Amino acid sequence: MFPSVGQYTIQYVTGYIDGNGNLVVTDSSDYTFNVDQCNLLITTGISWLDHVVWCFFGHGITVFVLLLMFMLILLLLRRRRR
């Protein structure tokens, strides 16, 4: 998780250490990306239930929402068997 909304850049360097202990750089690059705000659909006030699993079109799918969807699917499947 990133601490705040904004633009972040990850920089990396690949290479090796030669026989004298010097770093020899073979490639370097950076990757820039944006972190957008994810609005929660439902909040419970319990931190582990309000943990965002996916951000879907700016709306946060939390553990609580996933549990609700799982229970709804189970109820629908049970009803269909009868």
C-alpha beads as a LAMMPS data file, in Angstrom:
LAMMPS data file: protein, C-alpha beads

82 atoms
81 bonds

1 atom types
1 bond types

-500.0 500.0 xlo xhi
-500.0 500.0 ylo yhi
-500.0 500.0 zlo zhi

Masses

1 110.0

Atoms # bond

1 1 1 0.000 0.000 0.000
2 1 1 1.139 3.498 -0.743
3 1 1 0.879 6.175 1.949
4 1 1 -1.044 8.689 -0.148
5 1 1 -2.577 9.453 -3.533
6 1 1 -0.117 10.759 -6.101
7 1 1 2.529 9.872 -8.633
8 1 1 5.292 7.439 -7.706
9 1 1 8.472 6.447 -9.520
10 1 1 10.289 3.174 -8.995
11 1 1 13.927 3.213 -10.061
12 1 1 15.998 0.088 -10.468
13 1 1 19.532 -0.809 -11.461
14 1 1 20.821 -4.172 -12.616
15 1 1 24.429 -5.207 -12.732
16 1 1 27.091 -7.178 -10.968
17 1 1 30.078 -6.752 -8.717
18 1 1 33.393 -7.421 -10.441
19 1 1 36.467 -9.077 -8.976
20 1 1 37.693 -5.788 -7.451
21 1 1 34.403 -5.202 -5.621
22 1 1 33.194 -2.485 -7.985
23 1 1 29.570 -2.308 -9.091
24 1 1 29.220 -2.628 -12.862
25 1 1 25.822 -1.322 -14.041
26 1 1 24.395 -3.203 -17.036
27 1 1 20.938 -1.584 -17.150
28 1 1 18.937 1.031 -15.291
29 1 1 15.426 2.304 -15.739
30 1 1 12.502 3.824 -13.923
31 1 1 8.764 3.262 -13.968
32 1 1 6.268 6.007 -13.088
33 1 1 2.657 5.307 -12.136
34 1 1 -0.272 7.049 -10.477
35 1 1 -1.993 5.978 -7.281
36 1 1 -5.637 7.065 -7.278
37 1 1 -8.022 7.381 -4.373
38 1 1 -10.228 4.389 -3.777
39 1 1 -13.589 5.242 -2.165
40 1 1 -14.992 2.596 0.149
41 1 1 -18.456 1.282 -0.668
42 1 1 -19.208 0.213 2.911
43 1 1 -17.212 0.853 6.088
44 1 1 -17.539 -1.149 9.264
45 1 1 -15.011 0.596 11.502
46 1 1 -13.079 -2.662 11.913
47 1 1 -9.677 -2.261 10.277
48 1 1 -9.249 -5.786 8.877
49 1 1 -12.782 -5.791 7.419
50 1 1 -12.234 -2.356 5.842
51 1 1 -8.977 -3.438 4.163
52 1 1 -9.228 -2.714 0.406
53 1 1 -8.574 -5.815 -1.694
54 1 1 -9.284 -4.294 -5.132
55 1 1 -9.969 -0.827 -6.420
56 1 1 -12.595 -1.159 -9.150
57 1 1 -13.411 2.042 -11.076
58 1 1 -12.482 4.175 -8.059
59 1 1 -14.502 2.121 -5.559
60 1 1 -12.803 -0.043 -2.974
61 1 1 -13.824 -3.674 -2.723
62 1 1 -13.102 -4.528 0.904
63 1 1 -12.884 -7.801 2.801
64 1 1 -16.343 -7.072 4.205
65 1 1 -17.856 -6.657 0.716
66 1 1 -16.223 -9.912 -0.410
67 1 1 -17.669 -11.728 2.611
68 1 1 -21.131 -10.314 1.843
69 1 1 -20.894 -11.418 -1.784
70 1 1 -19.728 -14.897 -0.738
71 1 1 -22.650 -15.288 1.687
72 1 1 -25.129 -14.085 -0.960
73 1 1 -23.818 -16.611 -3.494
74 1 1 -24.049 -19.392 -0.908
75 1 1 -27.650 -18.457 -0.101
76 1 1 -28.578 -18.356 -3.784
77 1 1 -26.982 -21.743 -4.407
78 1 1 -28.766 -23.290 -1.406
79 1 1 -32.089 -21.887 -2.575
80 1 1 -31.569 -23.249 -6.081
81 1 1 -30.992 -26.821 -4.786
82 1 1 -34.381 -27.021 -3.118

Bonds

1 1 1 2
2 1 2 3
3 1 3 4
4 1 4 5
5 1 5 6
6 1 6 7
7 1 7 8
8 1 8 9
9 1 9 10
10 1 10 11
11 1 11 12
12 1 12 13
13 1 13 14
14 1 14 15
15 1 15 16
16 1 16 17
17 1 17 18
18 1 18 19
19 1 19 20
20 1 20 21
21 1 21 22
22 1 22 23
23 1 23 24
24 1 24 25
25 1 25 26
26 1 26 27
27 1 27 28
28 1 28 29
29 1 29 30
30 1 30 31
31 1 31 32
32 1 32 33
33 1 33 34
34 1 34 35
35 1 35 36
36 1 36 37
37 1 37 38
38 1 38 39
39 1 39 40
40 1 40 41
41 1 41 42
42 1 42 43
43 1 43 44
44 1 44 45
45 1 45 46
46 1 46 47
47 1 47 48
48 1 48 49
49 1 49 50
50 1 50 51
51 1 51 52
52 1 52 53
53 1 53 54
54 1 54 55
55 1 55 56
56 1 56 57
57 1 57 58
58 1 58 59
59 1 59 60
60 1 60 61
61 1 61 62
62 1 62 63
63 1 63 64
64 1 64 65
65 1 65 66
66 1 66 67
67 1 67 68
68 1 68 69
69 1 69 70
70 1 70 71
71 1 71 72
72 1 72 73
73 1 73 74
74 1 74 75
75 1 75 76
76 1 76 77
77 1 77 78
78 1 78 79
79 1 79 80
80 1 80 81
81 1 81 82
